Amino acid sequence: MTLSPPRTLPRTSGADRPVRTPARRETRYRPRHELDLMRTVGIHRRGGTDPTMLIVGGVIWRALRTPAGPAVLALRQSSDEVLVAAWGSGAAEALDTVPWLCGAEDHPEEFDPGVNPVIAEAHRRHPGLRIGASSGLSEVIVSAVLEQKVTAMQAYGAWRYLVTRYGETVPSPAPRPLRVAPTWAQWRRVPSWAWHRAGVEPPQSRTIVAAASRGPSLLDAVRSAPDTVERERILTSLVGIGPWTSAEVRIRAFGDPDAVSVGDFHLAHHVGHALAGRRTDDVGMLRLLAPWEGQRQRVIRLIAAAGLGEPRRAPRLHPEDHRDR
């Protein structure tokens, strides 16, 4: 594998000497299907400055927390296989998550694009698009709640601030230091001023703290749920988590091929533009996606991959900053 690490990492703030690069573990993952690694795994990055994930030079670097401890994964596609290296106390368990991250449990053979020429062509052009599952359920829940009712720029900024301040750095040869998100116990201890400084509104911070208070019991219940309906019921039983947040969690954490984020500010517009040539609302979006029930998330991902969404018609919204008031 050509992910050759340097013998030392750059000095970190306050360090007297370089930090030694930890030992690494390696494996090769050979998917049974075509795989577009960047499109499949890239969805888990929360903006270009995500402290937990970095994509550079064809390599995806991803920090994650495992039961054995934190780890950093490096993934690079090479022909029909993915070369993988891992560092940290959770390296061995991190390697075990790679098949699911790359969509091993996804079943695109069940997808029939039907007679719609737009989706059929997008499916033909992107045979390697898979819907993978992240192992970091708690991180997915927190990031989804942070993204409620704000712009992506605001949500990514809040995630970056909180993870950088309260997360844990995992030594690795990544081009910049990567951090794992806080544990549930650490999320519970984030002070009110830090939420405010991160630009997180009280309803969102209360939801995260409430989820953290249920901690492992919540994660165990969601993971052991027998189907999507039960996962939806468990997630939405928590005050502050509705259908949009539940769908986002099921997409990222479980690779749900049918989840639709109803209530998203832009999604219905993009689906309407791609499938009907005009904007629509959530009701119209669900009607347009009905022929692909069971695979609606795949259709949405194909629309995004093929660039079929509604073109931008105005400058990005510049959110007002109230944190100093």
Buried (B, 14 or more C-beta within 10 A) or exposed (E): EEBEBEEEBEEEEEEEEEBEBBEBBEBEBEBEBEBBBBBBBEBBBBBEBBBBBBBEEEBBBBBBBBEEBBBBBBBBBEEEBBBBBBBBBBBBBBBEBBBBBBBBBBEBEEBEBEEBEBBBBBBEEBEBBBBBBBBBBBBBBBBBBBBBEBBEEBBBBBBBBBBBBBBBBBBBBBEEBBBBBBBBEBBBEBEEEBBBBBBBBEEBBBBBBBBBBBBEEBBEBBEEBEEBEEBBEBBBEBEBBBBBBBBBBBBBBBBBBBBBBBBBEEBBBBBBBBBEEEBBEBEBBBBBBEBBEEBBBBBBBBBBBBEBBBEEEEEEEEEEEEEEE
